[in-house]
Amino acid sequence: MFVQATESSTGVSHDVARLGRLVRGLPETALVVDAITGLGTTDLQPDEWGLDIVIGGSQKALMVPPGLAFLGVSEKAWKLIERSKLPRFYFNLARERKAQSKSEVSFTPATTLVVALHTALEYIRSMGREKLIANAAMLAEATRAAASALGLGLFAESSPANALTAVSAPAGMDSGAIIKELRARFGAIVANGQGSMKGKIFRIAHLGYYDAPDMFALIASLEIVLTKLGHTCELGAGVARAQEVYLGFVEQEAQAAQAGRP
């Protein structure tokens, strides 16, 4: 079974924990989770949840250029891999496992990216993995609150991801105009929708080396752009809601510190 932890074209979060519980009792089925945007933005517990293969990438929350991929593989999945007769060459995980047991790799690695990854992981270690995830969660919640305050709809309202927020453009307005104006006027880059959603939504990321001041600036810029394009909203309303969410997270952190929790 293949599923994404968080889906980046729509900003949807999937309940991989529940899927893991379902698949755990099926010995011939492996749950493969695409966690490219979920890793570092979402709480993922592969062993406890029964996630058999979890795939990560260097270019999202890990803040490294694209070019590295990571796999976490359960013992159940290794047994299925060893029995598999499907043809493969580059993606021969059994051969790669054997090579890495000797501190080797099957193919030439991107060594410069590995060095960059080491620096990124040192930064994450100094911060704490939980705080990296909490930062994404705070940015996502604040952005959703700001969008609502500005009269904008959310595409994934019932199951939103922490990695990014998909915001619906105002009725009659092409999201491409918002994206173009944000970039031209403020140098801010957000993404359009894909496929049938192009022109209908725009996507704001919350992962990696990105924090509250960046988010406040983007929301303030968005308010100006929406006003310039004819959408009626109160200037400062979105920023104020984002600030309120941020202060709530700060208070939660302070209470956790007093209680001795990480």
C-alpha positions as CSV (number, residue, x, y, z in Angstrom):
1,M,0.0,0.0,0.0
2,F,1.4,3.4,-1.0
3,V,0.4,6.6,0.7
4,Q,1.8,10.1,1.3
5,A,2.2,11.3,4.9
6,T,1.4,14.8,3.6
7,E,0.4,15.7,0.0
8,S,2.1,18.7,-1.3
9,S,-0.1,19.6,-4.2
10,T,-3.1,20.0,-2.0
11,G,-1.8,20.5,1.6
12,V,-3.6,17.4,2.8
13,S,-2.4,15.2,5.7
14,H,-3.2,11.5,5.7
15,D,-3.7,9.4,8.8
16,V,-0.8,7.0,8.3
17,A,-1.0,5.8,11.9
18,R,-4.5,4.3,11.3
19,L,-3.3,2.8,8.0
20,G,-0.4,1.3,9.8
21,R,-2.6,-0.4,12.3
22,L,-4.7,-1.9,9.5
23,V,-1.7,-3.1,7.5
24,R,0.2,-4.5,10.4
25,G,-1.9,-7.6,10.5
26,L,-1.4,-8.4,6.8
27,P,1.8,-10.3,6.5
28,E,2.0,-10.1,2.7
29,T,1.3,-6.3,2.5
30,A,3.8,-3.5,3.2
31,L,2.8,0.1,4.0
32,V,5.1,2.4,2.0
33,V,4.9,6.1,3.2
34,D,6.1,8.9,1.0
35,A,7.3,11.3,3.8
36,I,9.2,13.7,1.5
37,T,7.3,16.7,3.0
38,G,6.1,14.9,6.1
39,L,9.6,14.2,7.5
40,G,10.5,17.1,9.9
41,T,7.0,18.6,9.8
42,T,4.8,15.8,11.1
43,D,5.0,13.4,14.0
44,L,5.9,10.0,12.4
45,Q,6.5,6.9,14.5
46,P,7.4,4.1,12.0
47,D,8.0,1.3,14.5
48,E,5.0,2.1,16.8
49,W,2.6,2.7,13.9
50,G,3.7,-0.2,11.6
51,L,5.0,2.0,8.8
52,D,7.0,-0.5,6.8
53,I,8.9,1.8,4.5
54,V,9.3,5.5,5.1
55,I,10.8,7.6,2.4
56,G,12.4,11.0,3.0
57,G,14.2,13.6,0.9
58,S,16.9,16.1,1.5
59,Q,15.2,19.1,-0.1
60,K,12.3,19.8,2.2
61,A,12.4,20.1,6.0
62,L,16.1,19.0,6.1
63,M,17.0,22.2,4.3
64,V,19.5,20.6,1.9
65,P,19.5,20.9,-2.0
66,P,17.7,18.0,-3.8
67,G,19.7,14.9,-4.5
68,L,19.5,12.6,-1.4
69,A,16.8,10.2,-0.4
70,F,16.4,8.2,2.8
71,L,14.6,5.0,3.5
72,G,13.5,3.5,6.8
73,V,12.7,-0.2,6.2
74,S,11.0,-2.5,8.7
75,E,12.0,-6.2,9.2
76,K,8.6,-7.2,7.7
77,A,9.4,-5.2,4.6
78,W,13.0,-6.6,4.4
79,K,11.5,-10.2,4.3
80,L,9.2,-9.2,1.5
81,I,12.1,-7.5,-0.4
82,E,14.2,-10.7,0.0
83,R,11.5,-12.8,-1.5
84,S,10.6,-10.4,-4.3
85,K,11.5,-11.5,-7.9
86,L,10.7,-8.3,-9.6
87,P,13.6,-7.1,-11.8
88,R,15.5,-4.1,-10.5
89,F,19.0,-2.7,-10.7
90,Y,19.5,0.8,-9.2
91,F,16.7,0.3,-6.7
92,N,18.0,-3.1,-5.4
93,L,17.6,-2.5,-1.7
94,A,18.9,-5.9,-0.7
95,R,22.2,-5.2,-2.5
96,E,22.4,-1.7,-1.0
97,R,21.8,-3.1,2.5
98,K,24.6,-5.6,2.0
99,A,26.9,-2.9,0.8
100,Q,26.1,-0.6,3.7
101,S,26.7,-3.4,6.2
102,K,30.4,-3.1,5.0
103,S,30.3,0.7,5.3
104,E,30.1,0.9,1.5
105,V,27.6,2.1,-1.1
106,S,26.5,0.4,-4.3
107,F,26.9,3.6,-6.4
108,T,28.8,6.9,-6.2
109,P,27.1,9.0,-3.6
110,A,26.5,12.8,-3.8
111,T,29.3,13.5,-1.3
112,T,28.8,17.3,-1.2
113,L,25.2,16.8,-0.3
114,V,26.1,14.4,2.5
115,V,28.4,17.1,3.9
116,A,25.6,19.6,3.7
117,L,23.3,17.1,5.4
118,H,25.7,16.7,8.3
119,T,25.5,20.5,8.9
120,A,21.7,20.5,8.6
121,L,21.4,17.6,11.1
122,E,23.7,19.3,13.5
123,Y,21.4,22.3,13.4
124,I,18.3,20.1,13.9
125,R,20.1,18.3,16.8
126,S,20.8,21.7,18.5
127,M,17.2,22.7,18.1
128,G,15.6,19.3,18.8
129,R,13.5,17.3,16.3
130,E,10.3,18.0,18.3
131,K,10.9,21.7,18.0
132,L,11.4,21.5,14.3
133,I,8.1,19.8,13.9
134,A,6.4,22.2,16.4
135,N,7.7,25.1,14.3
136,A,6.0,23.8,11.2
137,A,2.8,23.1,13.1
138,M,2.8,26.7,14.5
139,L,3.4,28.2,11.1
140,A,0.7,26.1,9.5
141,E,-1.9,26.9,12.2
142,A,-1.0,30.6,12.1
143,T,-1.3,30.7,8.3
144,R,-4.7,29.0,8.3
145,A,-5.9,31.4,11.0
146,A,-4.7,34.4,8.9
147,A,-6.3,33.1,5.7
148,S,-9.6,32.8,7.5
149,A,-9.3,36.3,8.9
150,L,-8.8,37.6,5.4
151,G,-11.9,35.8,4.1
152,L,-10.0,33.1,2.2
153,G,-11.0,29.5,2.1
154,L,-8.7,26.5,2.9
155,F,-8.5,23.6,0.4
156,A,-7.7,21.0,3.1
157,E,-9.7,22.3,6.0
158,S,-10.7,19.0,7.5
159,S,-7.2,17.4,7.3
160,P,-4.5,20.0,6.9
161,A,-0.8,19.3,6.7
162,N,1.9,21.1,8.6
163,A,4.3,21.1,5.6
164,L,2.2,23.7,3.7
165,T,-1.1,25.3,3.4
166,A,-3.3,25.4,0.3
167,V,-5.4,28.6,0.3
168,S,-8.3,29.1,-2.1
169,A,-8.2,32.3,-4.1
170,P,-11.1,34.7,-3.7
171,A,-14.1,34.0,-6.0
172,G,-13.4,35.3,-9.5
173,M,-9.7,35.8,-8.9
174,D,-7.0,33.7,-10.5
175,S,-4.5,32.5,-7.9
176,G,-1.8,33.1,-10.5
177,A,-2.4,36.8,-10.2
178,I,-1.7,36.7,-6.5
179,I,1.4,34.6,-7.0
180,K,2.7,37.0,-9.7
181,E,2.1,40.1,-7.6
182,L,3.7,38.7,-4.5
183,R,6.8,37.9,-6.4
184,A,7.0,41.1,-8.3
185,R,6.2,43.5,-5.4
186,F,7.8,41.7,-2.5
187,G,10.0,39.0,-3.9
188,A,7.9,36.4,-2.1
189,I,7.5,33.0,-3.7
190,V,4.5,30.8,-3.3
191,A,3.3,28.1,-5.5
192,N,0.2,27.8,-7.8
193,G,-2.1,24.8,-7.7
194,Q,-1.4,21.9,-10.0
195,G,-3.6,20.2,-12.6
196,S,-7.2,21.1,-12.3
197,M,-6.5,23.3,-9.2
198,K,-4.1,25.6,-11.1
199,G,-5.5,29.2,-10.8
200,K,-7.8,28.2,-8.0
201,I,-5.4,27.8,-5.0
202,F,-2.0,29.0,-3.9
203,R,0.3,27.1,-1.6
204,I,2.4,28.5,1.2
205,A,5.2,26.3,2.6
206,H,6.1,26.0,6.3
207,L,9.2,23.7,6.2
208,G,12.9,24.0,6.6
209,Y,14.7,27.2,7.6
210,Y,11.6,29.3,7.9
211,D,10.1,30.8,11.0
212,A,7.6,33.3,12.5
213,P,9.1,36.5,11.1
214,D,9.1,35.1,7.6
215,M,5.4,34.1,8.0
216,F,4.4,37.5,9.4
217,A,6.1,39.2,6.5
218,L,4.4,37.0,4.0
219,I,0.9,37.4,5.5
220,A,1.4,41.2,5.6
221,S,2.5,41.1,1.9
222,L,-0.5,39.0,1.0
223,E,-2.9,41.5,2.6
224,I,-1.5,44.3,0.4
225,V,-1.6,42.1,-2.7
226,L,-5.2,41.0,-2.1
227,T,-6.3,44.6,-1.6
228,K,-4.5,45.8,-4.8
229,L,-6.2,43.0,-6.7
230,G,-9.7,44.1,-5.5
231,H,-10.4,41.7,-2.6
232,T,-11.9,43.4,0.4
233,C,-10.1,42.6,3.6
234,E,-9.0,44.5,6.7
235,L,-5.3,45.3,6.5
236,G,-3.6,43.8,9.6
237,A,-6.3,41.3,10.3
238,G,-4.4,38.3,9.0
239,V,-1.2,39.4,10.7
240,A,-3.0,39.9,14.0
241,R,-4.5,36.4,13.9
242,A,-1.1,34.9,13.1
243,Q,0.4,36.8,16.0
244,E,-2.2,35.5,18.3
245,V,-1.5,31.9,17.3
246,Y,2.2,32.5,17.7
247,L,1.8,33.8,21.2
248,G,-0.3,30.8,22.1
249,F,2.5,28.5,21.0
250,V,5.0,30.6,23.0
251,E,2.8,30.2,26.1
252,Q,2.5,26.4,25.5
253,E,6.3,26.2,25.3
254,A,6.7,28.2,28.5
255,Q,4.3,25.9,30.3
256,A,6.0,22.8,29.0
257,A,9.4,24.2,30.2
258,Q,8.0,24.8,33.7
259,A,6.7,21.3,33.7
260,G,10.0,19.9,32.6
261,R,8.7,18.6,29.3
262,P,10.8,18.9,26.1
